[in-house]
Amino acid sequence: MSGASLDLTTAQDASSRLGISRASLYAYVSRGLIRSFSSPHDPRQRLYAVEDVETLVERRSRYRRPAAAAATALDWGLPVLETSITRIKDGRLFYREHDAIALACTATFEETARLLIGGLDEEPFRHPSRGPGPLPSPALGPHAFVTQAIRLLSASVARETRAAEVAAILRLVAAAGSGGDPATEAIHRHLASSWNAPRAADAIRRSLVLCADHELSSSAFAVRVTASTGATLRNAVIAGLVALSGPYHGGMIDRVRAYLDAPGTRPPLGFKHRLYPDGDPRAKALLENVPLLASDVATLQAMESASGKPSIDTALVMVERAYGLPVGVAFALFAIGRTAGWIAHAIEQRGQATLIRPRARYVLTEASSR
């Protein structure tokens, strides 16, 4: 990354702001906490990103004020849980240290799920799961999809091995959107066939891989809270589905679609992401080689110059539109793909054998004082 578009400062100023020595400053740079660039005026001098310095100043301030740190931790604040599943760093997304964008070039959804979860026998994925029984028509859109997926996941089942249970959950969630049992067929091919869009098979595969996990999202946190109580994997996934259906999470997809249908309106948040200041790499990877509608190309160009690059929500809707997929497929792809990450989070959390139970800070309001 070039420092041309960043505010930069000297080593003396950066050290002074942080209240540290030059040696500590260099240590922060080596750990990737502060970006460093050559000075355009003197190649022997290094300059430091002001944004990174200020972020560390704020972080140190929070640590000195535990109550303030706790109050902001749940709103894009300090990390609150340890995980070995997914890492977002320097604008890049990694699944267990594998670059997710590189994985999306060739990996199947099932391979990605096994990577995220770890330690799964591949054999159950080669055999059909126990049938879910009669399936209704495909359910698309947040409410319909989540309702149908919950119904399928709630059916009682006999005891299964961990790998067989995972394979069954992935297939059941896929069946909610396809209206059919994938059996042993790769889920991306099954979905493309069910939606009568064989040309979209590779874009569907990449969508599922790129949506598989995204660190501690709202739905992943809901899954981990549920799993920490000892709930089953299926019930933990149900918690994730319910959280995803909200208008500020997966429901954002419907708002993006409405905007693309009428681009003169105010754009939703689907055109920027707090974790990717230089643009969501998942969106870029997903939209490569997709035959976008001319109107969507124009919207992308206009929005990129005005308010930032598209997030994965926007890319999913554009894929839906490009291949003439049924309206609502974008949400189904998000939910089916994210199921892999939810299962991984649930299993990791249950392995920690710790109940997630934060405390609340009571504040007196007019209503409570009556």
C-alpha positions as CSV (number, residue, x, y, z in Angstrom):
1,M,0.0,0.0,0.0
2,S,1.3,3.5,-0.9
3,G,1.4,6.2,1.7
4,A,0.5,8.9,-0.8
5,S,-3.1,9.0,0.3
6,L,-2.4,8.8,4.1
7,D,-1.5,11.5,6.7
8,L,2.1,10.7,7.7
9,T,4.2,11.9,10.6
10,T,7.8,11.6,11.8
11,A,9.2,9.1,14.2
12,Q,9.7,11.9,16.8
13,D,6.1,13.0,16.6
14,A,4.7,9.4,16.6
15,S,6.8,8.4,19.6
16,S,5.8,11.6,21.4
17,R,2.1,11.0,20.8
18,L,2.3,7.4,22.0
19,G,4.7,8.3,24.9
20,I,7.1,5.6,23.9
21,S,10.8,5.3,22.8
22,R,12.0,5.1,19.2
23,A,12.8,1.4,19.9
24,S,9.2,0.7,20.9
25,L,7.9,2.5,17.9
26,Y,10.0,0.3,15.6
27,A,8.7,-2.7,17.5
28,Y,5.1,-1.6,16.8
29,V,6.0,-1.3,13.1
30,S,7.6,-4.8,13.0
31,R,4.4,-6.2,14.6
32,G,2.2,-4.6,11.9
33,L,0.5,-2.2,14.3
34,I,1.8,1.0,12.6
35,R,2.5,1.4,8.9
36,S,5.8,2.9,7.8
37,F,6.8,4.5,4.5
38,S,9.8,6.1,2.9
39,S,9.7,9.9,2.9
40,P,9.2,11.2,-0.7
41,H,11.7,14.0,0.2
42,D,14.4,12.0,1.9
43,P,14.7,8.2,1.2
44,R,16.7,7.8,4.4
45,Q,13.8,9.0,6.5
46,R,10.8,6.9,7.5
47,L,7.3,8.4,8.0
48,Y,4.4,6.8,10.0
49,A,0.7,6.6,9.4
50,V,-1.1,9.1,11.7
51,E,-4.3,6.9,11.6
52,D,-2.4,3.9,13.1
53,V,-0.8,6.1,15.8
54,E,-4.1,7.6,16.8
55,T,-5.7,4.2,16.9
56,L,-3.1,3.0,19.3
57,V,-3.4,6.1,21.4
58,E,-7.1,5.5,21.7
59,R,-6.6,1.8,22.5
60,R,-4.1,2.6,25.3
61,S,-6.6,5.1,26.7
62,R,-9.3,2.5,26.7
63,Y,-7.2,0.0,28.6
64,R,-6.5,2.6,31.2
65,R,-10.3,3.0,31.6
66,P,-11.8,-0.6,31.9
67,A,-15.4,0.6,32.1
68,A,-15.0,2.6,28.8
69,A,-13.3,-0.3,27.1
70,A,-16.1,-2.7,28.1
71,A,-18.8,-0.2,27.0
72,T,-17.3,0.1,23.5
73,A,-16.1,-3.4,23.0
74,L,-19.4,-4.6,21.5
75,D,-19.5,-1.8,18.9
76,W,-16.6,-2.5,16.5
77,G,-14.4,-2.0,19.6
78,L,-11.6,-4.1,21.2
79,P,-11.5,-7.8,20.6
80,V,-13.7,-9.7,23.1
81,L,-13.1,-13.3,22.2
82,E,-10.1,-15.5,21.0
83,T,-10.5,-17.5,17.9
84,S,-8.3,-19.5,15.5
85,I,-10.9,-19.5,12.7
86,T,-10.8,-16.2,10.8
87,R,-8.5,-13.2,10.8
88,I,-8.9,-9.8,9.1
89,K,-5.7,-7.9,8.8
90,D,-4.5,-5.1,6.6
91,G,-7.6,-5.3,4.4
92,R,-7.2,-9.1,3.8
93,L,-9.4,-12.0,5.0
94,F,-7.8,-15.3,6.1
95,Y,-9.5,-18.6,7.0
96,R,-7.1,-20.4,9.3
97,E,-4.2,-18.5,7.8
98,H,-5.3,-19.3,4.2
99,D,-6.1,-16.3,2.1
100,A,-9.9,-16.5,1.5
101,I,-9.6,-14.7,-1.9
102,A,-7.1,-17.2,-3.1
103,L,-9.2,-20.1,-1.8
104,A,-12.2,-18.8,-3.7
105,C,-10.4,-19.3,-7.0
106,T,-10.7,-23.1,-6.8
107,A,-12.0,-24.4,-3.5
108,T,-15.5,-25.8,-3.1
109,F,-17.8,-24.8,-0.3
110,E,-17.5,-28.2,1.3
111,E,-13.7,-28.0,1.3
112,T,-13.9,-24.5,2.8
113,A,-16.2,-25.7,5.5
114,R,-13.8,-28.6,6.4
115,L,-11.0,-26.1,6.6
116,L,-12.8,-23.7,8.9
117,I,-14.1,-26.4,11.2
118,G,-11.0,-28.6,11.2
119,G,-10.6,-32.3,12.0
120,L,-13.5,-33.5,9.9
121,D,-13.5,-36.9,8.2
122,E,-14.2,-36.3,4.5
123,E,-16.1,-39.6,4.1
124,P,-19.6,-38.4,5.3
125,F,-19.5,-35.7,2.6
126,R,-19.4,-38.5,0.0
127,H,-22.6,-40.1,1.1
128,P,-26.2,-38.8,1.4
129,S,-27.3,-37.5,4.7
130,R,-30.5,-38.8,6.3
131,G,-33.3,-37.4,4.2
132,P,-35.0,-34.3,5.5
133,G,-38.4,-35.6,4.3
134,P,-40.7,-33.8,1.9
135,L,-39.4,-30.4,0.8
136,P,-41.6,-27.4,-0.1
137,S,-40.8,-25.0,-2.9
138,P,-37.5,-22.9,-2.5
139,A,-37.7,-20.2,0.1
140,L,-35.9,-17.0,-0.7
141,G,-35.6,-13.6,1.0
142,P,-34.7,-13.2,4.7
143,H,-38.0,-14.1,6.4
144,A,-39.0,-17.0,4.1
145,F,-35.5,-18.5,3.9
146,V,-34.9,-18.4,7.7
147,T,-38.3,-19.8,8.5
148,Q,-37.8,-22.8,6.2
149,A,-34.2,-23.4,7.3
150,I,-35.3,-23.4,11.0
151,R,-38.1,-25.9,10.2
152,L,-35.6,-28.3,8.5
153,L,-33.0,-28.0,11.2
154,S,-35.6,-28.5,13.9
155,A,-36.5,-32.0,12.8
156,S,-35.3,-34.7,15.3
157,V,-32.4,-36.8,14.2
158,A,-30.6,-39.9,15.4
159,R,-27.1,-39.4,16.9
160,E,-24.5,-38.7,14.2
161,T,-20.7,-38.4,14.0
162,R,-19.4,-34.8,14.0
163,A,-18.6,-34.9,10.3
164,A,-22.0,-36.4,9.4
165,E,-23.8,-33.8,11.4
166,V,-21.9,-31.0,9.7
167,A,-22.6,-32.4,6.3
168,A,-26.3,-32.7,7.1
169,I,-26.6,-29.2,8.5
170,L,-24.9,-27.7,5.4
171,R,-27.2,-29.7,3.1
172,L,-30.4,-28.8,5.1
173,V,-29.7,-25.1,4.9
174,A,-28.9,-25.4,1.2
175,A,-32.2,-27.3,0.8
176,A,-34.1,-24.4,2.3
177,G,-33.1,-22.2,-0.7
178,S,-33.2,-24.9,-3.4
179,G,-36.3,-26.9,-2.5
180,G,-34.4,-30.1,-3.0
181,D,-31.9,-32.4,-1.2
182,P,-28.3,-31.9,-2.5
183,A,-27.4,-35.5,-1.5
184,T,-23.8,-36.0,-2.6
185,E,-23.8,-33.3,-5.3
186,A,-21.5,-30.3,-4.7
187,I,-23.8,-27.7,-3.1
188,H,-22.9,-24.9,-5.6
189,R,-23.8,-27.2,-8.5
190,H,-27.0,-28.3,-6.8
191,L,-28.0,-24.6,-6.3
192,A,-27.2,-23.6,-9.8
193,S,-29.3,-26.5,-11.1
194,S,-32.2,-25.8,-8.8
195,W,-32.2,-22.2,-9.8
196,N,-32.0,-23.2,-13.5
197,A,-28.7,-21.2,-13.9
198,P,-25.9,-23.5,-14.9
199,R,-23.8,-20.5,-16.1
200,A,-23.8,-19.2,-12.6
201,A,-22.3,-22.3,-11.0
202,D,-18.8,-20.9,-10.5
203,A,-20.1,-17.5,-9.2
204,I,-22.3,-19.4,-6.8
205,R,-19.3,-21.4,-5.6
206,R,-17.2,-18.3,-5.1
207,S,-20.1,-16.6,-3.2
208,L,-20.4,-19.5,-0.8
209,V,-16.6,-19.6,-0.1
210,L,-16.3,-15.8,0.3
211,C,-19.3,-15.7,2.7
212,A,-18.2,-18.7,4.8
213,D,-17.0,-16.6,7.7
214,H,-16.1,-13.1,8.7
215,E,-14.6,-13.2,12.2
216,L,-17.0,-12.1,15.0
217,S,-20.0,-10.8,13.1
218,S,-23.3,-10.3,14.9
219,S,-24.6,-13.7,13.8
220,A,-21.3,-15.4,14.7
221,F,-21.5,-13.9,18.2
222,A,-25.1,-15.0,18.6
223,V,-24.0,-18.5,17.6
224,R,-21.2,-18.5,20.1
225,V,-23.4,-17.2,22.9
226,T,-25.9,-20.0,22.1
227,A,-23.2,-22.7,21.8
228,S,-21.6,-21.6,25.2
229,T,-24.8,-22.8,26.9
230,G,-24.3,-26.3,25.6
231,A,-27.0,-26.1,22.9
232,T,-26.8,-28.4,19.9
233,L,-25.0,-27.4,16.7
234,R,-28.3,-27.2,14.9
235,N,-29.7,-24.8,17.5
236,A,-26.6,-22.7,17.4
237,V,-27.0,-22.4,13.6
238,I,-30.6,-21.4,14.1
239,A,-29.4,-18.6,16.4
240,G,-27.1,-17.4,13.6
241,L,-29.9,-17.5,11.0
242,V,-32.2,-15.4,13.2
243,A,-29.5,-12.8,13.8
244,L,-28.6,-12.7,10.1
245,S,-32.2,-12.0,9.1
246,G,-32.1,-8.5,10.8
247,P,-32.1,-5.4,8.6
248,Y,-28.7,-4.3,9.7
249,H,-27.0,-7.7,9.0
250,G,-28.1,-10.0,6.2
251,G,-31.2,-7.9,5.6
252,M,-29.0,-5.2,4.3
253,I,-29.1,-7.2,1.0
254,D,-32.7,-6.2,0.4
255,R,-31.8,-2.5,0.9
256,V,-29.0,-2.8,-1.7
257,R,-31.4,-4.4,-4.2
258,A,-33.9,-1.6,-3.7
259,Y,-31.1,0.9,-4.4
260,L,-29.9,-0.8,-7.5
261,D,-33.5,-0.9,-8.8
262,A,-33.6,2.9,-8.2
263,P,-30.1,4.2,-8.0
264,G,-31.2,7.8,-7.6
265,T,-32.1,7.1,-4.0
266,R,-29.8,7.4,-1.0
267,P,-27.3,4.5,-1.1
268,P,-27.3,2.0,1.8
269,L,-24.3,0.8,3.7
270,G,-23.6,-1.9,1.0
271,F,-21.0,0.4,-0.5
272,K,-18.4,0.5,2.3
273,H,-17.1,-1.6,5.1
274,R,-15.4,-0.5,8.4
275,L,-13.0,-3.4,8.3
276,Y,-11.9,-2.6,4.7
277,P,-11.0,1.1,4.3
278,D,-9.6,0.3,0.8
279,G,-12.6,-1.7,-0.3
280,D,-14.0,-5.1,0.5
281,P,-11.8,-7.7,-1.3
282,R,-14.6,-10.3,-1.2
283,A,-16.7,-8.1,-3.5
284,K,-13.9,-7.5,-6.0
285,A,-13.1,-11.2,-6.1
286,L,-16.8,-12.2,-6.5
287,L,-17.5,-9.8,-9.3
288,E,-14.5,-10.8,-11.5
289,N,-15.7,-12.2,-14.8
290,V,-19.4,-11.7,-13.9
291,P,-21.5,-10.3,-16.8
292,L,-22.8,-7.4,-14.9
293,L,-25.9,-5.5,-16.0
294,A,-24.9,-2.2,-17.7
295,S,-26.9,-0.3,-15.2
296,D,-25.0,-2.0,-12.3
297,V,-21.7,-1.2,-14.0
298,A,-22.7,2.5,-14.2
299,T,-23.8,2.4,-10.5
300,L,-20.5,0.9,-9.4
301,Q,-18.5,3.6,-11.2
302,A,-20.6,6.4,-9.8
303,M,-20.6,5.0,-6.2
304,E,-16.9,4.2,-6.2
305,S,-16.0,7.8,-7.0
306,A,-18.6,9.1,-4.5
307,S,-18.7,7.0,-1.4
308,G,-16.5,3.9,-1.6
309,K,-16.2,0.5,-3.1
310,P,-19.0,-2.2,-2.8
311,S,-19.2,-4.6,0.1
312,I,-20.1,-8.3,-0.3
313,D,-23.8,-7.4,0.1
314,T,-23.7,-5.4,-3.1
315,A,-21.7,-8.0,-5.0
316,L,-24.2,-10.8,-4.1
317,V,-27.1,-8.8,-5.4
318,M,-25.2,-7.9,-8.6
319,V,-24.5,-11.6,-9.1
320,E,-28.2,-12.4,-8.6
321,R,-29.1,-9.8,-11.2
322,A,-26.4,-10.7,-13.7
323,Y,-27.5,-14.3,-14.1
324,G,-31.2,-13.7,-13.8
325,L,-31.4,-15.7,-10.6
326,P,-34.7,-15.7,-8.6
327,V,-35.0,-12.5,-6.4
328,G,-33.8,-13.4,-2.9
329,V,-31.0,-15.7,-4.0
330,A,-28.4,-13.2,-2.7
331,F,-29.6,-13.6,0.9
332,A,-29.8,-17.4,0.5
333,L,-26.1,-17.5,-0.7
334,F,-25.0,-15.4,2.2
335,A,-26.9,-17.6,4.7
336,I,-25.8,-20.9,3.2
337,G,-22.2,-19.9,3.0
338,R,-22.1,-18.4,6.5
339,T,-23.4,-21.6,7.9
340,A,-19.9,-23.1,7.6
341,G,-18.5,-20.4,9.8
342,W,-21.3,-20.6,12.3
343,I,-20.6,-24.3,12.8
344,A,-16.9,-23.6,13.2
345,H,-17.6,-20.9,15.8
346,A,-20.1,-23.2,17.7
347,I,-17.6,-26.0,17.8
348,E,-14.7,-23.8,18.9
349,Q,-16.9,-22.2,21.6
350,R,-18.1,-25.5,23.0
351,G,-14.5,-26.6,23.2
352,Q,-13.7,-23.7,25.5
353,A,-16.4,-25.0,28.0
354,T,-17.1,-21.4,29.1
355,L,-20.5,-19.7,29.4
356,I,-20.6,-16.3,27.7
357,R,-22.2,-14.1,30.3
358,P,-21.1,-10.4,30.2
359,R,-22.4,-7.9,32.8
360,A,-24.6,-4.9,32.1
361,R,-24.0,-1.4,33.4
362,Y,-27.2,-0.1,34.9
363,V,-28.2,3.4,34.1
364,L,-31.0,5.4,35.6
365,T,-33.6,6.6,33.1
366,E,-36.8,8.5,33.4
367,A,-38.8,5.4,32.9
368,S,-36.9,3.4,35.6
369,S,-37.2,6.2,38.1
370,R,-41.0,6.3,38.1
